[in-house]
Structures are given as structure tokens and as C-alpha cells.
Amino acid sequence: PSQGRVRMLTITDVSGLPITVGVEDQDDLLADARVATPSELAGSYPETGTNLLSVVAIDQRQLAIRWTGSVCDVSLTLSVGAAPDGGAQVDLYGQREACDAMAIERGIVLTFRNDRDAASLIARDRQVVWTFPSLAIGLPVVDVSAAQSIQRNEADDRELAVATWLSLGPGMSCRAPSEPPVSPLQPGCGSAGNWLLERPETLVFRDGPTVKTLQPAGPGLHPHFGMGQFDWPETGLTELVMPIPIVALGHFDDPGAEACPAQDARWCRDLFVIDRIAWAYGNDIPAMAESRDPKVESTPAQVEAIIGEAVATGVVLSGGSAPGRGLGESELPVTDWPDPILETSRVWVVKVLEAGRATLFVVLDDSHRVYRLDDDGEVRLLP
């Protein structure tokens, strides 16, 4: 690589042996560079990018660049420069000797001069790993910008498959609202911190003892999880690292928005109500969640077959088991559930894609009778 401004840093880690790392700033992108602290190296992050570097955001401009080394490393250079397609890129090179020794986590914290270069480095680090599918249950997968163009339409509740990065806000402790919500779609404590992003931005970071949140720089949607249970794929990580690459199936203008008070009407209509997460971390996610309830008699495959017989042209979006009596207290937009549903110990709540829109069905676990939620809010037993 070409020679730019070089900062020489000495890392003394758990091995007790110092190693010198040169930070080469080829294009004057950096305001500072320092050795990462033990707390900045802690946690579980996916090893991604060139030379197994991982990029962890500390704040808008500070990024911890982490890698796994050993006592046998001789000398290293971390090169930072402008990428051909804009933004920043990093590379680690030098004498990294192979030997039978304990792995050691090492890292450098880079402070960029502007937010754009820092954000682009996070995006580049994540995007080299994940390629979103082009179709999900037959629907073309679109990006967040395309979804926003549909969001602007009036009363457009068609089902969409959106390739996005899921960013959930930090857990918050909130006071009880002065007035109880009349719709589950109303904005609540922390709901404005949940995003479906077009690109992988880090919006939550720790600043000393406090946690701070940012607004996305690129396109984003606020989500509402309208499905029941679902099973994350096995990632090998001890925790989910935000943002998460997913394909979300869902819609705007949910019927529940009609119950929202006037001051929340626009928020409720613009929410992207997720009916299913169809793909995450490079893996397809089954429509039906496995039940861990020993009282449930049916299997997800049996329920899908029952729905297939009852709805010849539909495709199962998502589903899971639940206590029948619990539906009377659920978020589902039904005021009068039939007694056979409420009196059944376990039921399956299933969303089905019909004619481009999501429809709700309930399957009784013991008798396999099927009920459908019609557009008028009535729950009808199918023949």
C-alpha cells in the first residue's frame, strides 16, 4: 500500500508482550487513533471483512477495529484509505506468524473526521457477508426506499417483502401512559427507537455510563411486530448484534390503525406491520414456529396442511400456537371471539397471504376446525 501518515501504537495485552501496530492514514480520513480498551474489545461480534477484521461502532465517528492475533505476531500495519466507490476501507497486513498459541483479541479505535466515512466502513464490513435474496414466498424483495414510495400511497395495504437491517432500540424504563392505548399500533415507550434501515447504520451506542441513540442518516421505517412466535436461525453468536440483516414480510395501513386516536393516525398508518421474518443472517426462516408447549397436539406441518386444504390459493405467512382463552386479551383486531375458540385449550394463529394481502386464520388444536377473520371483523367458521 502507498505510504500516508503513520501513527505508531504499542499494544500490551494479556500476553504481557508488547506489539507495535502502525496505523497508516493514506487519505487523511482520521482525526485520531488509539489502542482499544479491554471493555471496547469485550462482547461477541461477527468476524467479517478483510483479514477477519470486525468493526464495532462506539459513537458516530469512533470505530473499534478488532482482530484475533497471537503472541507470534511480529509487526502489523492497519491501513485506512478512501474506497474506490466512496467512503472508507481498512486492511490489516504485516508479519502474522502461524503458531500453536492462544488466540488474543486486539484492537485499535479509529476516530474519523466525518460521520460519512465511519458509517460507510460499517456498511462495507457488513455487506461483504450478506447478500439478500431476490424473492420471498414468490414476492419480489424490494429495498426500504421502494417500500417508502408505497407507504406514501393512501390505503395501500399490499403485502411487501423488504430487504432491510433491523435495529432495535435499547430497553427503556417508562412510566405508565396517562391514558391506556386503544390500539397496539399507537406509539409507545421506545417504539420510535426501532427501525428498519436501508443500510447497516449503528444507531445505539454506549457513551460512558449512558446509552445514546441516533436517528438514521439513510431511509428507514418504524416496524411493528404483528406476527406471533418465530424462530431465529442458528448464528453461532452469543447475542444478536444490531443491526440485523433480514427480509421482512409485512404491510402498511393495517386495519388496527382505524382505532388509533387522531393525533396518532399518521404514525399508525405508516407503521410497517411485520407478518413474518422470512430470512435472517443468510438463512430462510420457517413460516410456522415450533411449539414448546407439551399440551399442543398438532405439529406445524399438520397445521400448514390443514390451512392448505381450507385455503386453496393462499400461502402461509406465519403462525404459532397460543392458549385459546388468551386470544380474548390479545392485540388481534377482534371484539367478539366465538366461544369454541376461547374454550379450546390450545389454538394455532396463522396468517395467510391471499390475493396479495394478509388474512388471519385460527385452527383449533384438538378438532382442527378452521376459523377465518373477515374484513368486517367477524370470525367465521369455515365449512
QUIBEL-V327954 format. One record per pair of residues at least 6 apart in sequence whose ideal C-beta (glycine too) atoms are under 7 Angstrom apart, sorted by sequence separation. I is the first residue (numbers start at 1). GAP is how many residues later the second one is. D is the distance in whole Angstrom. If there is no record, write none. Layout:
i: <I/I>
gap: <GAP/GAP>
d: <D/D>
This chain:
i: <12/48/49/57/58/82/83/112/134/135/150/278/279/341/373/374/11/47/56/134/181/204/205/278/307/351/352/363/10/11/46/55/56/80/81/133/195/257/260/277/371/372/45/132/204/307/328/351/352/361/362/371/10/11/23/55/56/80/150/203/290/327/361/371/372/45/79/203/257/276/350/361/371/8/9/53/54/78/79/257/288/304/369/370/65/147/203/349/350/359/360/8/9/53/78/79/327/328/359/52/147/174/201/288/327/347/348/6/7/51/52/76/77/201/253/288/303/347/6/77/172/201/252/254/324/325/347/348/6/40/76/142/144/172/252/324/347/75/142/197/199/254/324/346/4/5/75/76/139/141/142/143/144/193/198/252/324/327/344/4/45/74/140/169/195/197/198/324/341/344/4/139/141/198/250/251/323/324/344/1/4/5/73/74/170/197/250/323/324/2/9/11/40/73/88/169/196/226/250/340/1/9/41/65/67/72/136/169/195/196/250/296/321/322/7/9/168/248/249/69/72/195/196/249/321/322/36/167/194/226/288/293/332/70/72/87/88/194/248/249/287/291/319/320/36/71/78/80/87/166/167/192/287/291/319/341/70/90/132/191/246/247/287/288/289/319/70/88/89/164/165/247/287/288/319/70/71/87/88/164/246/318/338/70/86/87/162/164/165/170/246/316/317/68/69/89/165/169/245/317/167/244/245/316/317/53/68/69/87/315/204/314/315/53/66/67/185/314/334/51/314/50/51/66/83/170/276/311/313/317/338/65/201/275/276/335/337/64/65/170/200/275/307/311/334/169/321/333/64/65/303/307/334/197/235/62/63/224/226/227/230/233/303/226/227/232/233/62/222/223/224/225/226/227/30/61/224/233/295/296/298/29/58/61/221/223/295/144/196/233/24/26/29/144/145/293/17/19/24/26/27/61/144/231/307/20/21/22/23/24/25/26/27/60/63/143/230/231/15/24/307/19/21/23/61/306/60/63/231/29/230/231/229/303/310/228/306/41/306/57/41/55/40/55/298/249/297/40/185/296/297/55/36/148/185/36/184/185/310/35/36/148/183/126/145/147/168/186/33/34/144/167/185/49/123/144/167/183/196/275/33/48/123/144/166/182/183/187/256/1/48/122/165/166/186/255/32/49/165/182/30/31/48/122/165/166/187/30/31/48/30/31/119/164/186/29/30/185/275/29/163/164/23/162/183/161/162/185/21/29/161/230/15/14/159/160/228/13/160/227/228/229/159/228/13/158/157/228/11/157/156/157/156/157/119/155/9/151/150/141/251/136/136/133/130/132/161/151/228/227/147/137/136/136/57/59/133/58/184/57/59/130/60/137/46/44/44/159/44/46/45/159/158/159/158/159/157/137>
gap: <6/6/6/6/6/6/6/6/6/6/6/6/6/6/6/6/7/7/7/7/7/7/7/7/7/7/7/7/8/8/8/8/8/8/8/8/8/8/8/8/8/8/9/9/9/9/9/9/9/9/9/9/10/10/10/10/10/10/10/10/10/10/10/10/10/11/11/11/11/11/11/11/11/12/12/12/12/12/12/12/12/12/12/12/13/13/13/13/13/13/13/14/14/14/14/14/14/14/14/15/15/15/15/15/15/15/15/16/16/16/16/16/16/16/16/16/16/16/17/17/17/17/17/17/17/17/17/17/18/18/18/18/18/18/18/18/18/19/19/19/19/19/19/19/20/20/20/20/20/20/20/20/20/20/20/20/20/20/20/21/21/21/21/21/21/21/21/21/21/21/22/22/22/22/22/22/22/22/22/23/23/23/23/23/23/23/23/23/23/24/24/24/24/24/24/24/24/24/24/24/25/25/25/25/25/25/25/25/25/25/25/25/25/25/26/26/26/26/26/27/27/27/27/27/27/27/28/28/28/28/28/28/28/29/29/29/29/29/29/29/29/29/29/29/30/30/30/30/30/30/30/30/30/30/30/30/31/31/31/31/31/31/31/31/31/31/32/32/32/32/32/32/32/32/32/33/33/33/33/33/33/33/33/34/34/34/34/34/34/34/34/34/34/35/35/35/35/35/35/35/36/36/36/36/36/37/37/37/37/37/38/38/38/39/39/39/39/39/39/40/40/41/41/41/41/41/41/41/41/41/41/42/42/42/42/42/42/43/43/43/43/43/43/43/43/44/44/44/45/45/45/45/45/46/46/47/47/47/47/47/47/47/47/48/48/48/48/49/49/49/49/49/49/49/50/50/50/50/50/50/50/51/51/51/51/51/51/52/52/52/53/53/53/53/53/53/54/54/54/54/54/54/54/54/54/55/55/55/55/55/55/55/55/55/55/55/55/55/56/56/56/57/57/57/57/57/58/58/58/59/59/59/60/60/60/61/62/64/64/65/66/66/67/67/67/68/68/69/69/69/69/70/71/71/71/72/72/72/72/73/73/73/73/74/74/74/74/74/75/75/75/75/75/76/76/76/76/76/76/76/77/77/77/77/77/77/77/77/77/78/78/78/78/78/78/78/79/79/79/79/80/80/80/80/80/80/80/81/81/81/82/82/82/82/82/83/83/83/83/84/84/84/85/85/85/86/86/86/87/88/88/88/89/90/90/90/90/91/91/91/91/91/92/92/93/93/94/94/95/95/96/96/97/97/98/98/99/101/102/106/107/111/113/114/115/115/117/119/121/124/125/141/142/143/145/146/146/147/147/148/148/152/154/178/191/193/194/194/195/195/196/197/198/198/199/199/200/216>
d: <5/6/7/6/6/7/4/4/7/6/6/7/6/6/6/6/7/5/7/6/7/6/6/6/7/5/5/5/5/5/7/6/4/6/6/6/7/7/4/6/5/5/5/6/5/6/6/6/6/6/4/7/5/6/4/6/6/5/7/6/6/6/7/5/6/6/7/5/4/6/5/5/7/6/5/6/5/6/5/5/3/5/6/5/6/6/6/6/6/7/4/5/6/5/5/7/6/6/7/6/5/3/5/6/7/5/4/5/4/7/7/6/6/6/5/6/6/7/7/5/6/7/7/7/5/5/6/6/5/7/4/6/6/4/6/6/6/5/7/6/5/4/7/4/5/5/5/7/7/5/6/6/5/5/5/6/4/7/5/5/7/4/7/5/6/7/4/6/6/7/4/4/5/7/5/6/7/7/6/7/7/7/5/6/7/5/5/6/5/6/7/5/5/7/7/2/6/7/4/7/7/7/6/6/6/4/4/5/5/4/5/5/6/6/5/5/5/5/5/7/4/7/5/4/5/6/5/5/6/7/7/6/7/6/6/7/4/6/6/5/5/7/6/6/7/5/6/6/6/6/6/7/6/4/6/6/4/7/4/7/5/5/5/5/4/4/7/6/7/4/4/4/6/7/7/6/7/3/5/6/6/5/7/6/7/7/7/7/7/5/5/6/4/5/5/6/5/6/7/6/5/6/7/6/5/6/6/5/7/7/6/4/5/6/6/6/6/6/6/7/5/5/4/4/7/5/5/6/7/6/6/6/7/5/4/7/6/5/5/7/5/6/6/7/6/6/7/6/5/6/5/6/6/6/5/6/5/5/4/6/6/6/7/6/5/6/6/5/6/5/5/5/6/6/6/6/7/4/6/5/7/6/7/5/5/5/6/6/6/6/6/6/7/7/6/7/6/6/7/7/5/6/4/6/6/6/5/4/5/5/5/4/4/5/6/6/6/7/5/7/7/7/6/7/5/6/6/6/5/6/5/6/4/5/5/7/5/5/6/6/5/6/7/6/5/6/6/6/6/6/6/4/3/6/5/6/6/6/5/6/5/7/5/4/5/6/6/6/6/5/5/5/6/4/5/6/4/4/6/5/5/5/5/6/6/5/5/6/5/5/7/6/4/4/5/5/4/6/7/7/6/5/6/6/6/5/5/6/7/5/6/5/6/6/7/6/7/4/5/6/5/6/6/7/6/6/5/6/6/5/5/6/6/6/6/6/7/5/6/4/7/4/5/4/6/6/5/7/6/6/6/4/6/7/6/5/7/5/7/6/6/5/6/6/4/6/7/6/6/6/7/7/4/6/4/5/6/6/4/6/6/6/7/5/7/5/4/6/6/6/6/6/5/6/6/6/6/7>
